[in-house]
Amino acid sequence: MLAANLPFFNERLFALIPLGGFALGKPLPVRLLELIIFYFIVGGIAFALESNAGNRFEQGWEFYAVTGCLFIVLSFPGFVIRYLKKKHV
């Protein structure tokens, strides 16, 4: 859940690299690209843990479709706070 919401809660690229080229912060396409990359990072860590623990199970496209959708659902709170919540001035 932390990796899914990280692109929406900071203005740095991958929470490390400052972006000075955008006046209004990171645009949405950059945040979505970060979300996809974080999905693969978390998946790689999970794959390594599963391989280290014992037998690795084969996954088909269905597994990746479900986990991708789950990752998007887990990122929903960050998206709502960033883009949909009304800002009171």
N, C-alpha and C positions, 0 to 999 in steps of 0.2 A: 504494500500500500504506500510505503514511503517513496519508493522509486516511481510509482505511477503518478504521484502528486508533485514530485520534485520539480518538473518543468514549469508548473503553474505558480509555485511559491517563491521563485527567485528570478532575478534578471540576468543571471550569468549563464553562459553556455555550459551545460553539464554541471552546474553549481560550482564551477572552478574558473572558467575563462571569462573575464569581463568583456562585455560587448559595448563598445563606445559608438558604433556606427548608427544606432537607432535612437532617435530623439524621444520616442514615446515608449521605449522598452522593447522587449522581444516581440516580434510579430507572431501571430498564431501558427503559420506554417513552420516556423523554427521550433516552436513548442511541440507541435505534433511530430516533427522529425526526431526531437529529443525523446519523446514518448516511445516511438518505435525502437530507437536505439537502446533505451533502458529496458524494453521488453526483451530484446535479444541478450542483453547483459545479465538480467535476472534469469533468463532461460539457460544461459551458459553456466551460471553458478549452480542452478538446480541440476543440470545435467552432470556437472562435475561431482556434486554431492551424491547423486544417485549412483554414478559409476564407482565412486569410492566406497559406498556402503555395501555393494554386492552386485547382484545381477541387474543389468540395465534392461529395461523393457522397451520394445519397439513401439513407436508412436506413429500413427498415420496422420493424414492431414486434418482429421477430425479433432485430434488432440490440440493441434496448433490453432485451429479455428476457435475452439472453446477457450483455451488459455488466453488468446489474443483478445477475445470479447471480454473475458473476465478482467484482464488488465485495463481495458478501456472503462469498464464499469467502476473499477477501483479508482480510476483517475477522475471520476465525476465530481467529487467534492472540491477538488482543486480547480476544476473548470468552472464550477458554479461560483465559487468565491472570486475567481479572477474576472469572469466575464458577465455573469448574470446577476450577481448581487448588486442591489442599488447602493450607490455611494451617497452617503449623507454628508452634505457640506455645511 
